Amino acid sequence: DKIYAKFSMLENIDSTTFLLVNNDWVIINGNKYKGLKYFFKTSDLSSYTPSTVSPIHGDLTLENILYNEKIKEFRYIDQSGSRYVDPYEMDVGKILQSLLACYSTWDSRKTLYEELPESSYEIQNDLLDLNIEKYTFFLTEFNKDINSVFKKGVFFLSMYLIRMIPFLLKKSNKHAHLGLLLSLYYLQK
C-alpha cells in the first residue's frame, strides 16, 4: 500500500521520474535495470517476506545510535517510529540507509548523479557497494543468516527510499531522482 500508492505521484513529478517509473528498462552505470512498475510487475517478491516479527526501533540510522566510549555502552534515540511487532529487517534497512546509501552525505556532494542520453544515469560508485563483508559487523547482531538479513535489509532500504521521495523533493528533484535510482539499483542486485 505504501509503495504502489506512490506510483502516480512519482509519475507526475517530472520527466525523469516519469521515465524511471514507467520505462521497462533504465541504464544505471552502464547496466540495464527494470523500471519501477516493470520490476514490481515481473518480480517474485516472496523471498523478501520476513519470517519473524519483533519490536523495532523504526528509524535506526547511525545518527540515532549514541555510543559512550567511557562506559562502552550504546543508547538509541529518536524512537518515535518504534513499533512493537514489525520485521527487524526494517531496522537493517534503516542502518543501510546510513552505511550503504550514505544518505547523510547527499547534501554535501557536488554531484548526486549524472543524467546521460536515453534513460541512462551514472551514480558514484561509493553508493553502490553491496559487498556484504562491509556490513557483517552489525548483520550478525540481527541473525546468524547474514545473507538473508542483508538481502531483506537492502529490499527494505529500497522501499524506504521510495517512500522518502516526497521528503526528498523538498530538498530538490535531484535528491528524489537519486533516491529512486538507488532503489532501482538495490532492488535488482
N, C-alpha and C positions, 0 to 999 in steps of 0.2 A: 504493500500500500504506500509506503513512504518513498519508494523508488519510481514505480510506474506512474504515480501521480505527478511526478516532476517532469515527465516527458514533454507535455505540451508547453509548460513554462520554459523549458530549455530550448525547445524549437524556436520560440519567439524572441529570444534574447538578441541574436544577431545571426548573420550568415554563417559564421564559424560554428556556433553551437548547433545551428540547424543541420549542417553537414555532419558534425560529429555524432549527432543523434540519428540522422536518417540515412546516411550513406551506408551501404553494406560494408565497405572497406575504407580504412583510413591508414595512411602510411605514417608510422612513428619511427624515427631514426632508421629509415630505410627498410623497415619490415611492415608487412600487412597485418592489420588488426581489424577485427569486426567493429563496425559502428555500434552504438549503444543498443538501439532497437534490435538490430540483427543479432547481436550477442545474446540478448535475452530470449529472442525467438528461437534460436538454434542451439542453445547450450543446455546441457543437463546439469542442473544446479544441485542435484541430490547429494553430491559429495561435500557440499558446503553446509549441510544440515548439521547443527550441533547435536551431540548425543547426550549432553547433560546441561543442567542449568544450576546456577549458584548466585549468591549475592555478588554484585559487581560494583565497581566504582562509578562507571558511566562516563567519565571524562579523564581517563588515566593517561594523560600526556606527561612527558618529562617535566613540564612546568608545574605539574600538580603533585610531584613527588619531592619531598624535602628529606635531606639526609644530614644527620648530626654526626660529624666525624668524631667528636669528643666521646660520645657515648655509643657510637656505632649503631644508630637507630634511624629507621625510616618513619616518616609521617606522610599521610596523604591529605591533601587539602582540596577544596572546591568539589565536594561530593554531591553537589546539587542534582547531578544526573544519576545518582546511585539508584539501583533497583535491587529488590530482594531476590527475584528469580529472572535471570537472563543468561544467555550463553557467555561464559568467561572469555570466549574468543572476541567478544565485543571490546573488552579491555585490551586484548592483544592488538586489535586493530587500532585503537587509540594510541598505544605506545608506538606502533609502527608509523603513525602519523608524524610523530616526532623523529623517530630514528630513520625510517626509510624515506618518507616523503619530505623530510626536513622542513616541515611547514613553517617553523619559526624563522627560517631564512628567506622565505619568499619575498618579503618586503624589501630586503637589502640586496637582492640580486639585481644586477644590471639588466639582465635579460631573463625572462621566465621561460620562454621558448621562442623558436623561430618558425614562422609560417612560410612554407615553400609552396611552389605551384602544385596544383592538382591534389588537394586534400592531403598534403604531406607536411609533417611537422618534425622539428628537431628539438629534443629536450636534453638538457645537460645530464650527462651520464651518472653523476652522483645521486640523482633522484631515481635511478633505475636499477640500483644494485640489489638484486634479490638473492645474494649469496647468504644462505641460511646460517653459515658459520658465524657471521657477524652478529647474529641475534640469539645464539644458543644461550648466552649468559642469562637471559631472562625467560626464554621459552620453557626451559626445564622447570621453572617455578610454577608453571601452569599445568604441565602434563609431561609425562615421560615420552610420549609420541610427538616429538617436536616437529616432524614433517607435517603431520595432520594439523597441529596447532598453528603452525606458520601458514599453511595453505588457507585455513579458515580465517586466520587473522588478517591476511592480505585481502581476502574477499570482503571482510567487514570494513577494512580500511577503504576499499574501493567504494563501498556503499556509503561510508561517511563522507567521502569526497564528493559524491553526487549530491548527497543531502546538504552539504555545505555551500553549494553553488549560490543560493540566494544571499548568504552572508558574504561569500567571495565577491559577488557582484558589487557590493558596497565599497570594496577596495578598488576593483577595476574589472573590466571584461577579460583582460589578460589573466588575472587571478582565476576567474571562473573557467576560462579555457584550459588553463594548466590543470586545475582540479579534474576536469572531465578527461583530458588527455591521459593523465596519470591513472585515472580509474580504468580507462580502456586498456592501457598497457598492463597494469597489475592484474586485472581480471583474466587476462589471456596468457599470463606467464605461469 
